[in-house]
């Protein structure tokens, strides 16, 4: 949306508009609507054809002798009574009777208990929904409704497309529509287009102001689609433009150390690896080595399913740097994962002339100062750590490669913070980001669009299949009886709970659940506990006992989600599995089946929401991480997958992935061509301003564009 000095409507706060109470302002804020510009950007989620506002008698006549009418009707009426109806299991019904001068109608709301608290007798309401008849009684089931304020009129024209806006309880769709109506004319006039006319004609898209008109007030479905398509294209184009600007700057302005790679170096590294690499690992290693032998900074994403052998590939890249007298860094999102990487790499490099160090926030001040000084002096070849690597005092003498594990846990800017001691401001290390959560094809072109992608698409030999079962809570005893039988055979188990501390929700904490199992179902077994709030030394001691087989069952929070490798652990029990994300469940499941024995994952849950049901169905159906990633995108949408906390990138308002994949490809193509011609976006100051506002901070474009 435009930002000019002369025009102010778009900048106006919605809280200052007539009829917007403090409570409604808060509700609008929850929808991301703070200014009139936000309001105009808030497009309808769908459109409905209606028969205009009608009396109950008119509605009864319209329905005729039919039992149900698929088209929607709008009735203005008065609530006479409201009461809870029947409850069956977790299903409930709220039943209301309403009337006007012409007749009576029954309204039913299913599984919406909050309605009973919101409605009361003598309340004037506007109902919008499908008509039906049961036992000759006129009904509406689950209609949308809103209270009619005195003097509040809703103009509905017979046969019109009525926009339905994304809404919440405090800001219903019709109220949003009225607010838009208040500011519409003046706001539309202020909208300036940042795309040149030639491009709009080439793409057959309307001017931006026209697009918003078509989206908010269409006369046909085609008009609505045209308006939405233009706005969705803009969202995708701005992101792609930012990604391409960043990519161009990295490749054409910055430079990285030019390293050596040869069969001799490869063989020397291979002697350190006690197993044969898969063809996929070999291929990916060569892709990475090819990048690092040039001065163009590598920016590569390494994706592979849980247990596919990404750490060994990363070690090759780090040793390639060390061979050339340079340093390498590996950053992990948790101390437990950093510790796991350190132990694995230190073991593989035992006896080699390579110095490794672990840098985490658990170190004492003295220990940290010593390691930081050694890094700056070039005395440490490989540094493994957490976010502690990103502090201002950590400066490398000659870093050649920076590796980030579980990239979805880090923001874009965080991955760019590892610095050289060099005075050359254009010198940066090669970058490798790893993930066991495969990136869906659609998302690979968004925030990850500046990355080249390498994929390990096969598992190392010896990995066993994993069977996943959904178990109702009342059958938990059977699950733990099976766990105990496996322990008697010398096998081990994980039990994951969602909490560290007990809460009012009734869920057991990790500590409490461990005590419960130790004294009950798993009496006689050695049960240990790990969680993120334990001191590092205590947590590592417990993990070491588990690795050595001295702890039979490890009760943990998601701190064990990534990086923990105990081949003898064959069963994973996840309590309250419906509280975990799909990617999380897949990661957790990947902790078992890492040896020669088959793995089992028992999901204990009784899901009540549609999303939770879909997640659990998906995790039971397949162990293919790539299929799971695509399904996760379908269920959750890209907003959560971008992760505002991790990337700072908010969900698109209008664009939807994967639905708009072809539009995304078009946006990427146009953005690529634009940046090739105009890398600093100087041809269009308005476009540049909007790019910087949208993604300047999150993509780190301040020093680029």
C-alpha positions in Angstrom: 0.0 0.0 0.0 1.2 3.5 -0.7 3.0 5.8 1.6 3.0 9.5 0.6 3.2 12.7 2.5 0.1 14.2 1.0 -2.4 11.4 1.6 -3.3 10.1 4.9 -6.4 7.9 4.8 -4.4 4.7 4.3 -2.3 5.5 7.4 -5.3 6.2 9.5 -5.6 3.9 12.6 -8.8 1.8 12.5 -9.2 2.5 16.2 -10.0 6.1 15.3 -12.8 5.2 12.9 -16.4 5.8 13.9 -18.1 2.9 15.6 -14.8 1.1 16.4 -14.8 0.4 20.1 -11.7 -0.5 22.1 -12.8 -4.1 22.2 -13.4 -4.2 18.4 -10.0 -2.5 17.8 -8.4 -5.3 19.8 -10.3 -7.9 17.8 -9.2 -6.3 14.5 -5.6 -6.2 15.7 -5.8 -9.9 16.3 -6.6 -10.2 12.5 -3.6 -8.0 11.6 -5.8 -5.0 10.9 -4.3 -1.8 12.5 -4.6 0.8 9.8 -7.0 1.5 6.9 -4.3 0.1 4.6 -4.5 -3.2 6.5 -8.3 -3.0 6.2 -8.1 -2.6 2.5 -5.6 -5.4 2.2 -7.9 -7.7 4.2 -9.6 -9.4 1.2 -12.6 -11.7 1.4 -11.9 -15.4 1.9 -14.9 -16.3 -0.2 -18.2 -14.9 -1.7 -21.8 -15.9 -1.2 -24.8 -15.4 -3.3 -27.8 -14.5 -1.2 -31.5 -13.8 -1.5 -31.4 -10.5 0.3 -32.6 -9.8 3.8 -36.0 -11.5 4.4 -38.7 -12.2 6.9 -39.2 -15.6 8.4 -42.4 -16.0 6.4 -40.5 -15.1 3.2 -37.8 -17.7 4.1 -40.5 -20.4 4.8 -42.1 -19.7 1.4 -38.7 -19.7 -0.3 -37.9 -23.2 1.1 -41.3 -24.4 0.0 -41.7 -28.2 0.5 -38.0 -28.9 0.3 -36.1 -30.3 3.3 -33.0 -28.2 2.7 -31.9 -25.2 0.5 -28.3 -25.0 -0.4 -28.3 -21.3 -1.2 -27.9 -19.0 1.8 -30.5 -16.7 3.3 -30.3 -13.7 5.5 -32.9 -13.1 8.2 -33.3 -10.3 10.7 -35.1 -11.5 13.8 -35.3 -11.4 17.6 -34.1 -14.2 20.0 -37.0 -15.4 22.1 -35.2 -18.2 24.0 -31.9 -20.0 24.1 -30.9 -23.2 25.9 -28.4 -26.1 25.8 -29.6 -29.1 23.9 -28.3 -32.6 24.0 -24.7 -33.6 24.5 -23.3 -36.8 23.0 -19.7 -37.6 23.9 -17.8 -34.4 23.0 -20.6 -33.1 20.7 -23.0 -30.5 22.0 -26.0 -28.4 20.7 -27.2 -25.0 21.5 -30.8 -24.5 20.6 -32.5 -21.0 20.1 -35.9 -19.9 19.1 -36.3 -16.6 17.2 -39.3 -14.7 15.8 -40.5 -11.7 13.9 -43.9 -10.4 13.1 -44.3 -13.1 10.4 -43.3 -16.3 12.2 -40.9 -18.4 14.2 -37.6 -20.2 13.4 -35.4 -22.6 15.3 -31.7 -22.1 15.2 -29.2 -24.9 16.2 -25.4 -24.5 16.8 -23.4 -27.7 17.1 -20.2 -27.8 19.0 -20.2 -24.0 19.7 -20.9 -23.8 23.4 -19.7 -20.2 23.6 -22.8 -19.1 21.6 -25.0 -19.6 24.8 -22.9 -17.0 26.6 -23.2 -14.5 23.7 -26.9 -14.6 22.9 -29.8 -13.6 25.2 -33.6 -13.2 24.8 -34.8 -10.0 23.2 -31.5 -9.6 21.3 -31.9 -8.5 17.7 -29.7 -10.6 15.4 -29.0 -11.0 11.7 -28.7 -14.7 10.8 -27.0 -15.9 7.6 -27.1 -19.6 6.6 -28.9 -22.4 4.9 -32.6 -23.0 5.5 -33.9 -26.5 6.3 -37.0 -28.1 7.7 -37.3 -30.8 10.3 -40.6 -32.2 11.4 -42.2 -29.3 9.6 -40.2 -26.8 11.7 -38.2 -24.1 9.9 -34.5 -24.2 10.9 -31.1 -22.8 10.4 -28.1 -24.9 11.5 -24.8 -23.3 12.4 -25.6 -19.9 10.9 -23.3 -16.9 11.1 -24.9 -14.3 13.2 -24.3 -10.8 14.5 -26.2 -8.5 16.8 -28.0 -5.7 15.1 -27.2 -2.3 16.6 -29.9 0.4 16.7 -29.9 2.1 13.4 -27.6 -0.5 11.8 -28.7 -1.3 8.3 -27.2 -3.8 5.9 -27.8 -3.2 2.3 -28.2 -6.5 0.5 -29.2 -6.5 -3.1 -30.9 -9.6 -4.5 -28.4 -11.9 -6.3 -25.3 -9.9 -5.3 -22.0 -11.5 -4.4 -21.6 -10.9 -0.8 -18.0 -10.9 0.5 -17.2 -13.0 3.5 -14.1 -11.8 5.3 -11.7 -13.6 7.6 -13.1 -12.8 11.0 -13.2 -13.5 14.7 -15.8 -13.3 17.5 -15.0 -9.6 18.2 -14.9 -8.6 14.6 -17.4 -10.5 12.5 -17.4 -10.4 8.7 -20.3 -8.0 8.3 -18.7 -5.5 10.7 -15.5 -5.6 8.7 -17.5 -5.1 5.5 -19.1 -1.9 7.0 -15.7 -0.6 8.1 -14.4 -1.1 4.6 -17.5 0.7 3.2 -16.7 3.7 5.4 -13.2 4.2 4.0 -13.5 2.5 0.6 -13.8 5.5 -1.8 -11.1 7.7 -0.2 -8.7 4.8 0.5 -8.9 3.4 -3.1 -8.0 6.9 -4.5 -4.7 6.9 -2.5 -3.5 3.5 -3.9 -0.5 3.9 -6.1 0.8 1.1 -8.3 4.4 0.0 -8.0 4.4 -2.1 -11.2 5.0 -0.5 -14.6 2.1 -0.5 -17.1 4.0 -2.5 -19.6 4.5 -5.3 -17.1 0.8 -5.2 -16.1 -0.2 -5.5 -19.7 2.3 -8.4 -20.3 0.9 -10.3 -17.3 -2.8 -9.3 -18.0 -3.3 -8.1 -14.5 -5.3 -5.0 -13.4 -3.9 -1.8 -11.9 -3.6 -2.2 -8.1 -6.4 0.1 -7.2 -8.7 -1.7 -9.6 -7.6 -5.0 -8.2 -8.8 -4.0 -4.7 -12.1 -2.8 -6.2 -12.6 -6.1 -8.0 -11.8 -8.0 -4.8 -14.0 -6.1 -2.4 -16.9 -5.4 -4.8 -17.1 -7.9 -7.6 -20.1 -8.3 -9.8 -19.0 -11.6 -11.1 -16.8 -14.5 -9.8 -14.2 -13.7 -12.6 -13.8 -10.2 -11.4 -13.2 -11.4 -7.8 -10.6 -13.9 -9.1 -8.9 -11.2 -11.2 -8.6 -8.9 -8.2 -7.3 -11.6 -5.9 -4.8 -12.8 -8.5 -3.2 -9.4 -8.8 -2.9 -8.9 -5.0 -1.5 -12.5 -4.6 1.0 -11.9 -7.3 2.2 -8.7 -5.5 2.8 -10.6 -2.3 4.8 -13.4 -4.0 6.7 -10.9 -6.3 7.9 -8.8 -3.4 9.3 -11.8 -1.6 10.9 -13.2 -4.7 12.4 -9.8 -5.5 13.9 -9.6 -2.1 15.3 -13.1 -2.4 16.8 -12.4 -5.8 18.4 -9.1 -4.7 20.0 -11.0 -1.8 21.1 -13.8 -4.1 22.6 -11.3 -6.6 24.5 -9.4 -3.9 25.9 -12.6 -2.4 27.1 -14.0 -5.7 28.2 -10.9 -7.5 29.6 -8.7 -4.8 30.7 -10.9 -1.9 33.5 -13.5 -2.1 34.5 -16.5 0.0 37.8 -18.5 0.4 38.7 -20.6 -2.6 39.4 -24.1 -1.3 41.1 -27.2 -2.6 39.5 -30.6 -3.3 41.1 -33.7 -4.7 40.8 -37.5 -4.6 43.7 -37.5 -2.2 41.9 -35.2 0.3 38.7 -37.3 -0.2 40.6 -40.5 0.6 42.2 -39.0 3.7 38.8 -38.0 5.0 37.3 -41.4 4.1 39.8 -43.1 6.4 38.2 -41.3 9.3 34.7 -42.6 8.5 34.1 -46.2 9.8 31.4 -47.0 7.3 30.8 -46.8 3.5 29.0 -43.7 2.3 25.8 -44.1 0.2 25.7 -43.0 -3.4 23.5 -40.1 -2.4 26.1 -38.9 0.3 28.9 -39.2 -2.3 26.9 -37.1 -4.8 26.1 -34.4 -2.3 29.7 -34.2 -1.1 30.8 -33.6 -4.7 28.2 -30.8 -5.1 29.4 -29.1 -2.0 33.1 -29.5 -2.9 32.4 -28.1 -6.3 30.9 -24.9 -4.8 33.7 -24.5 -2.3 36.5 -24.6 -4.9 35.3 -21.2 -6.3 35.4 -17.8 -4.7 31.6 -17.4 -5.2 30.1 -17.9 -1.8 28.3 -21.2 -1.5 24.8 -20.9 -0.2 23.4 -24.4 -0.2 20.6 -26.3 1.6 21.3 -29.9 2.4 18.0 -31.7 3.0 17.7 -35.4 4.0 15.3 -37.4 6.1 16.0 -38.2 9.7 19.0 -40.5 9.9 20.1 -40.1 6.2 23.7 -39.1 7.2 23.8 -35.4 6.9 26.4 -35.0 9.7 29.0 -37.0 7.8 28.5 -34.9 4.7 28.9 -31.7 6.9 32.1 -33.2 8.3 33.6 -33.6 4.8 32.9 -29.9 4.2 34.5 -28.8 7.5 37.6 -31.0 6.9 37.9 -29.5 3.4 38.3 -26.2 5.1 40.7 -27.5 7.7 42.9 -29.0 5.0 43.3 -25.5 3.6 44.3 -24.1 7.0 40.9 -22.5 7.4 38.3 -22.8 10.2 34.8 -24.2 10.2 31.7 -23.7 12.4 28.6 -25.8 13.0 25.7 -24.1 14.7 22.9 -26.2 16.3 19.6 -24.9 17.8 19.9 -26.7 21.2 22.7 -27.6 23.5 21.8 -31.2 23.4 22.2 -31.3 19.6 25.4 -29.3 19.7 26.8 -31.7 22.3 25.7 -34.7 20.2 27.5 -33.2 17.1 30.6 -32.5 19.2 30.8 -36.0 20.6 30.2 -37.6 17.2 32.8 -35.4 15.4 35.4 -35.6 18.2 35.1 -39.4 18.1 35.5 -39.6 14.3 38.6 -37.2 14.5 40.2 -38.9 17.4 44.0 -39.0 16.8 43.8 -36.5 13.9 45.7 -33.2 13.9 42.4 -31.3 14.1 41.3 -29.2 17.1 37.6 -29.0 18.0 35.7 -27.0 20.6 32.2 -26.8 22.0 30.8 -23.3 22.6 27.5 -23.1 24.5 25.9 -20.8 27.0 26.5 -23.4 29.7 30.2 -22.6 29.8 31.7 -20.6 32.7 32.9 -17.1 31.9 36.5 -18.3 32.1 36.0 -21.3 29.8 34.1 -19.1 27.3 36.9 -16.4 27.2 39.5 -19.1 26.7 37.7 -20.7 23.7 36.7 -17.3 22.2 40.4 -16.2 22.3 41.5 -19.4 20.7 39.0 -19.0 17.9 40.2 -15.5 17.2 43.8 -16.7 17.2 43.1 -19.5 14.7 44.0 -22.2 17.3 40.7 -24.0 16.9 39.9 -25.6 13.6 36.2 -26.7 14.1 33.9 -24.9 16.4 30.5 -26.5 17.3 28.0 -24.5 19.2 24.6 -23.0 19.7 23.4 -19.3 19.4 26.4 -18.6 21.6 28.4 -18.5 18.3 26.5 -15.4 17.2 27.6 -13.1 20.0 29.7 -10.0 19.2 32.8 -11.3 20.8 33.1 -14.5 18.7 35.3 -13.5 15.7 37.1 -16.1 13.6 40.6 -15.8 12.4 39.9 -17.4 9.0 36.5 -19.1 8.7 35.8 -20.8 5.4 32.5 -22.5 6.0 29.5 -21.9 8.4 27.1 -24.8 8.8 23.7 -24.4 10.4 21.8 -27.6 11.5 18.0 -27.7 11.6 17.8 -24.5 9.6 14.1 -24.0 10.4 15.1 -23.1 14.0 17.1 -20.1 12.9 16.2 -16.9 11.2 17.6 -15.7 7.9 19.7 -13.0 9.6 21.0 -15.4 12.3 22.5 -17.6 9.6 24.5 -14.6 8.3 26.1 -13.5 11.5 29.2 -15.6 11.7 32.0 -13.2 11.0 35.6 -13.2 9.8 38.3 -11.2 11.5 39.2 -10.0 8.0 39.2 -6.3 7.2 37.6 -7.1 3.9 33.9 -6.3 4.4 33.0 -8.3 1.3 34.5 -11.5 2.6 32.1 -14.1 3.9 32.3 -17.9 4.6 30.6 -20.5 2.4 27.3 -21.4 3.9 25.6 -24.8 4.3 22.2 -25.2 6.0 20.9 -28.6 6.9 17.5 -29.9 7.6 15.8 -33.2 8.4 12.5 -31.5 7.7 12.4 -31.6 3.9 11.3 -28.3 2.3 8.2 -28.7 0.1 8.8 -27.7 -3.5 6.5 -24.7 -3.2 8.4 -23.3 -0.1 11.8 -24.0 -1.7 11.1 -21.1 -4.0 10.1 -18.7 -1.2 12.3 -17.9 1.7 14.8 -20.5 0.6 14.9 -19.3 -2.9 18.4 -18.0 -2.6 19.7 -21.4 -1.7 20.9 -24.2 -4.0 19.5 -27.5 -2.9 21.2 -30.8 -2.4 19.1 -33.8 -1.3 20.1 -37.1 0.3 17.3 -39.2 -1.0 18.2 -42.6 0.4 19.0 -44.1 3.8 22.2 -45.7 5.0 22.2 -49.5 4.9 21.1 -51.2 8.1 18.4 -48.7 9.0 15.2 -50.5 10.0 11.6 -49.6 9.1 9.4 -47.9 11.7 5.8 -48.8 12.4 3.6 -46.0 13.7 0.4 -46.7 15.6 -2.3 -44.3 17.1 -3.4 -45.4 20.5 -6.3 -44.1 22.6 -5.3 -42.9 26.1 -7.4 -45.6 27.8 -5.1 -48.2 26.1 -1.8 -46.7 27.5 -1.3 -49.7 29.8 -1.0 -52.0 26.7 1.7 -49.6 25.2 3.8 -49.6 28.4 3.4 -53.3 28.9 4.9 -53.7 25.4 7.7 -51.3 26.3 8.5 -53.4 29.4 8.6 -56.5 27.4 11.2 -54.9 25.0 13.2 -53.7 28.0 13.4 -57.3 29.2 14.8 -58.3 25.8 17.6 -55.7 26.3 16.1 -52.9 24.2 15.5 -49.3 25.2 12.6 -46.8 24.8 11.9 -43.1 24.6 8.8 -41.5 26.2 8.1 -38.0 25.1 5.8 -35.6 26.9 5.0 -32.0 26.0 5.7 -30.3 29.3 8.7 -29.7 31.6 6.5 -28.5 34.5 3.0 -29.4 35.6 0.2 -27.1 34.6 -3.5 -26.7 35.2 -4.2 -28.5 32.0 -4.0 -31.8 33.8 -1.0 -33.0 31.7 1.9 -34.6 33.6 5.3 -33.0 33.4 8.3 -35.0 32.3 9.5 -35.4 35.9 6.1 -36.4 37.2 5.5 -38.8 34.3 8.8 -40.5 34.8 8.0 -41.0 38.5 4.5 -42.3 37.6 6.0 -44.9 35.1 8.8 -45.9 37.5 6.3 -46.7 40.3 3.6 -48.1 38.0 3.7 -49.5 34.5 7.5 -49.7 34.3 8.3 -50.8 37.8 11.6 -52.6 37.8 12.9 -50.6 34.8 15.6 -47.9 35.1 13.8 -44.7 34.0 15.7 -41.5 33.4 14.6 -37.9 32.6 16.0 -35.1 30.4 14.5 -31.7 29.6 15.7 -28.3 28.4 15.9 -26.7 31.9 18.4 -29.2 33.3 21.9 -28.1 33.7 24.0 -29.2 30.8 26.3 -31.5 32.8 23.3 -33.3 34.4 21.5 -33.7 31.1 24.6 -35.1 29.4 25.2 -37.5 32.3 21.7 -38.9 31.8 22.1 -39.1 28.0 25.4 -40.9 28.4 23.8 -43.5 30.7 21.1 -44.0 28.1 23.7 -44.4 25.4 25.5 -47.0 27.5 22.3 -48.9 28.1 22.2 -48.2 31.9 18.9 -46.3 31.5 16.2 -48.4 30.0 13.5 -45.8 29.4 14.2 -42.1 28.8 11.4 -39.7 29.5 12.0 -36.4 27.8 10.5 -33.3 26.3 11.2 -32.3 22.7 14.8 -31.6 23.7 15.5 -35.0 22.1 13.7 -34.0 18.8 16.9 -33.8 16.9 20.4 -35.3 16.9 20.1 -38.0 19.5 21.4 -41.4 18.2 21.0 -44.5 20.3 20.7 -47.5 17.9 19.4 -49.8 20.8 16.3 -47.6 21.3 13.5 -49.3 19.4 10.3 -47.8 20.6 9.2 -44.2 20.8 6.1 -43.4 22.9 4.6 -39.9 22.4 2.1 -38.8 25.1 -0.5 -36.3 24.0 0.7 -36.6 20.4 -2.0 -34.3 19.2 -0.2 -31.4 20.8 2.8 -31.7 18.5 3.3 -30.4 15.0 3.6 -32.9 12.1 7.3 -32.1 11.4 8.0 -32.5 15.2 6.3 -35.9 15.3 8.4 -37.0 12.3 11.6 -35.8 13.9 10.8 -37.5 17.2 9.9 -40.8 15.4 13.3 -40.7 13.7 15.0 -41.3 17.0 14.2 -45.1 16.7 14.8 -47.6 14.1 18.5 -46.5 13.9 19.9 -50.0 14.4 19.2 -53.4 13.0 16.0 -53.9 15.0 12.7 -52.6 13.7 11.3 -49.4 15.2 7.9 -48.7 16.7 6.3 -45.3 17.4 3.2 -45.3 19.6 1.2 -42.0 19.4 -1.1 -41.7 22.5 -3.8 -39.2 21.8 -7.5 -38.6 21.4 -7.5 -35.7 18.9 -10.5 -33.4 19.0 -9.7 -30.8 16.3 -9.7 -31.3 12.6 -6.0 -30.2 12.2 -4.9 -32.6 14.9 -6.8 -35.5 13.3 -5.2 -34.7 9.9 -1.7 -34.5 11.4 -2.0 -37.9 13.2 -3.5 -39.6 10.1 -0.6 -38.3 8.0 2.2 -39.5 10.4 0.6 -42.9 10.6 0.2 -43.2 6.8 3.8 -42.6 5.8 7.4 -42.4 7.0 8.5 -40.5 3.9 9.7 -37.1 5.1 9.1 -35.4 1.8 5.4 -36.5 1.6 5.0 -35.4 5.3 6.5 -32.0 4.5 4.0 -31.5 1.6 1.1 -32.6 3.9 2.3 -30.3 6.6 2.1 -27.4 4.2 -1.4 -28.4 3.2 -2.6 -28.6 6.8 -0.9 -25.6 8.3 -0.3 -23.3 5.4 3.0 -21.4 4.8 2.6 -18.9 7.6 3.5 -21.3 10.4 6.1 -23.0 8.3 7.9 -19.8 7.7 7.6 -19.4 11.4 7.3 -15.8 12.4 9.5 -16.5 15.5 12.2 -18.0 13.4 12.2 -16.0 10.1 10.3 -12.9 11.0 8.2 -13.4 7.8 4.5 -13.2 8.3 2.1 -15.3 6.4 0.8 -14.0 3.1 -2.6 -12.3 3.5 -3.9 -13.5 0.1 -1.5 -15.8 -1.6 -1.9 -19.5 -0.7 0.6 -22.2 -1.2 0.6 -24.7 -2.7 -2.5 -23.5 -4.5 -0.7 -20.5 -6.1 2.5 -22.4 -7.1 2.2 -21.4 -10.7 1.8 -17.8 -9.7 4.8 -18.2 -7.5 6.9 -19.5 -10.4 5.8 -16.5 -12.5 6.7 -14.1 -9.8 10.1 -15.7 -9.4 10.7 -15.5 -13.2 9.8 -11.8 -13.3 11.8 -11.0 -10.2 14.9 -12.8 -11.6 14.7 -10.8 -14.9 14.2 -7.5 -13.0 17.2 -8.0 -10.7 19.4 -9.0 -13.7 18.5 -5.6 -15.3 18.3 -3.5 -12.1 20.0 -5.2 -9.1 19.5 -2.3 -6.8 15.9 -1.6 -7.8 16.6 2.0 -8.8 14.2 2.1 -11.7 11.2 2.2 -9.4 11.6 4.1 -6.1 8.1 3.1 -5.0 8.7 -0.6 -5.6 12.0 -0.4 -3.7 10.3 1.4 -0.8 7.7 -1.4 -0.5 10.3 -4.1 -0.8 12.3 -2.6 2.0 9.3 -2.2 4.2 8.1 -5.8 3.6 11.5 -7.6 3.7 14.3 -5.2 4.3 14.9 -6.3 7.9 13.9 -10.0 7.7 16.0 -10.6 4.6 18.8 -8.2 5.6 18.5 -6.0 2.6 19.8 -2.8 4.3 23.3 -3.2 2.9 22.2 -4.7 -0.4 19.5 -2.7 -2.1 
